Structures are given as C-alpha cells and as structure tokens.
Amino acid sequence: MCPVMEEKQHIGQLFDRIAGTYDGLNHGLSLNIDKRWRRKTVQQMPSVNHVLDVAIGTADLTIEMLRRGKAQQVTGLDLSKQMMAIGKQKVEQFLAAKGERVEAKEVEFVYGNAQHMPFDDASFDAVTCAYGCRNFQNLDEGLQEMFRVLKPGGQVTILEFSYPSNALVRALYDIYFTHILPTVGRIVSRDKTAYTYLNKSVKSFCWGEAFAQHMHDAGFADTRFIPLTFGITTIYTAKK
Ligand SMILES: C[S@@+](CC[C@H](N)C(=O)[O-])C[C@H]1O[C@@H](n2cnc3c(N)ncnc32)[C@H](O)[C@@H]1O
C-alpha cells in the first residue's frame, strides 16, 4: 500500500521553493551517484522519436536522454514552474554547447499534473519518470495516465527510491534519510519542511514487487525491475 501524504496536495509549491538548491543538494548529498543512476536508467530505454518525461523537474534525465541520442523530441511535464525554468535553462545550455538550437531537438516544457495529463491517447513512443512517482497523490492514476498516453508497444522507464535489503546498508540508509538529508536540506534550501517531506515520502513509498504490481494493475506488461547500489534506488521498465 502506498499512503497519501498531506504535503502532496501542494507538491508544485514545495518544489518551487527548493528549485534553486535542488540540483546542488541532489548531487552533493548523493556524492554524484544520482548521475550514475540516471545514466543507467537511460541505458534501459529504447532509442525513439518522441519521449514524455513525466515530472521532468530540472531536466537531468532529459539531458541524459539527449546526450545518449535516445530521443529526438522530449515533452516534459511538471507541476513546478520553478523546477522547469531551471530545467529549460539547462537544456538550452546543453544544446548550445553541442552547437544545436533548442528547436532542433524540440524539448518542450508543459505545466500539468501527471494524474490528469493534457495529452491525447497514444501520443508518445516512450514515457519516463525519475523520482516523480512517489510524489503523486494517487500513484495508480499517474501510472494509468502513463499507460494511456504511451503508444502500443512503447516502453515506460521509471526511476524511484527503494529500500535496501541488506541490514547494514538499511541502517546507514535510515541514518541518512532521517537525519542527514533533512538537516542538510533544511540548512541549504532554507526550507523548514521540504526535506522532512522528502524523507517521509521515500520511507513510506512502495518498491520492488509491490511497485511492479501497481504497474501491472495500470495495464503494463513485461514489468521488470533492477535495484541499483544495494537497492537504494530501483529502475522499473514495462511495455504497453
Ligand atoms: C524529486 S523531483 C524529480 C525531478 C527530475 N525528474 C529528476 O530526476 O531530478 C520530483 C518532481 O516531480 C514533480 N511532480 C510531483 N508530483 C507531480 C505531479 N502529480 N504531476 C507532475 N509533476 C509532479 C515535482 O514538481 C518535481 O519537479
């Protein structure tokens, strides 16, 4: 069971508040391992034309897709305008450094809710979502929407935190998420509640078989999951 938390009702505002420090804290607190996790996620994707990146945030997954030539066109969806503003800047810088115009790769940022997507059925060749699912008020609605907008035969690729099975790693993980992340997050972002929410949202979320079952219930087939770094985080893939 994946419980619904109070903070999820205002999730866009929460990420708006921490957008400016989000990337630095992500990379700093994970010692840059998060970059490797996104790289591994993109390796699991097929190369296609048009990808929907749900909860695109500051666009790290999208940039990795572009870097690896996995998508010609990306539509990013998010409830935080501030996160997307930073993402747009980063995409522009990335493409400029590559000597390409943004339009040439057609990266589009759309404000909207993953549970009620403003897209037609079967619009995208592939769908991705990195660290977005646990923030949905209703996980099943979000997964059903991903299924609806994906073309038949297309792949969904999801990256989300999970819970390590090894007792020692689990103990370190608990210390990190209960003490280090909320404390450093509060000091750096100057937001009293956001990183306490992030800690709670990770620890109360489902993972592994339970998450794969939600994907299956949404209609997806051939559901697989790959735990990374002792199961701290997991990649899920499935087909429509
Ligand atoms: C932890 S960030 C992940 C951002 C990015 N994908 C990454 O890998 O860094 C979560 C993002 O999900 C967005 N989000 C949360 N709930 C959402 C929803 N229901 N619909 C769209 N975006 C949502 C937040 O605004 C935030 O930008």
The ligand as an SDF file (V2000), in Angstrom:
LIG
                    3D

 27 29  0  0  0  0  0  0  0  0999 V2000
   12.2720   14.7850   -6.9550 C   0  0  0  0  0  0  0  0  0  0  0  0
   11.8270   15.7960   -8.3400 S   0  0  0  0  0  0  0  0  0  0  0  0
   12.4680   14.8510   -9.7190 C   0  0  0  0  0  0  0  0  0  0  0  0
   12.8250   15.7320  -10.8890 C   0  0  0  0  0  0  0  0  0  0  0  0
   13.6150   15.0550  -12.0180 C   0  0  0  0  0  0  0  0  0  0  0  0
   12.8210   14.0720  -12.7170 N   0  0  0  0  0  0  0  0  0  0  0  0
   14.9080   14.4530  -11.5210 C   0  0  0  0  0  0  0  0  0  0  0  0
   15.1930   13.3030  -11.8340 O   0  0  0  0  0  0  0  0  0  0  0  0
   15.6520   15.1480  -10.8110 O   0  0  0  0  0  0  0  0  0  0  0  0
   10.0990   15.4830   -8.4400 C   0  0  0  0  0  0  0  0  0  0  0  0
    9.3810   16.3370   -9.4630 C   0  0  0  0  0  0  0  0  0  0  0  0
    8.0640   15.8060   -9.6140 O   0  0  0  0  0  0  0  0  0  0  0  0
    7.1650   16.8680   -9.8150 C   0  0  0  0  0  0  0  0  0  0  0  0
    5.8200   16.3640   -9.5210 N   0  0  0  0  0  0  0  0  0  0  0  0
    5.3820   15.8580   -8.3520 C   0  0  0  0  0  0  0  0  0  0  0  0
    4.0980   15.4710   -8.4570 N   0  0  0  0  0  0  0  0  0  0  0  0
    3.7290   15.7170   -9.7340 C   0  0  0  0  0  0  0  0  0  0  0  0
    2.5250   15.5210  -10.4530 C   0  0  0  0  0  0  0  0  0  0  0  0
    1.4470   14.9930   -9.8740 N   0  0  0  0  0  0  0  0  0  0  0  0
    2.4870   15.8820  -11.7550 N   0  0  0  0  0  0  0  0  0  0  0  0
    3.5880   16.4340  -12.3530 C   0  0  0  0  0  0  0  0  0  0  0  0
    4.7470   16.6360  -11.7100 N   0  0  0  0  0  0  0  0  0  0  0  0
    4.8280   16.2860  -10.4130 C   0  0  0  0  0  0  0  0  0  0  0  0
    7.6830   17.9300   -8.8540 C   0  0  0  0  0  0  0  0  0  0  0  0
    7.1830   19.2150   -9.1490 O   0  0  0  0  0  0  0  0  0  0  0  0
    9.1850   17.7880   -9.0460 C   0  0  0  0  0  0  0  0  0  0  0  0
    9.6700   18.6440  -10.0530 O   0  0  0  0  0  0  0  0  0  0  0  0
  1  2  1  0
  2  3  1  0
  2 10  1  0
  3  4  1  0
  4  5  1  0
  5  6  1  0
  5  7  1  0
  7  8  2  0
  7  9  1  0
 10 11  1  0
 11 12  1  0
 11 26  1  0
 12 13  1  0
 13 14  1  0
 13 24  1  0
 14 15  1  0
 14 23  1  0
 15 16  2  0
 16 17  1  0
 17 18  1  0
 17 23  2  0
 18 19  1  0
 18 20  2  0
 20 21  1  0
 21 22  2  0
 22 23  1  0
 24 25  1  0
 24 26  1  0
 26 27  1  0
M  CHG  2   2   1   9  -1
M  END
$$$$
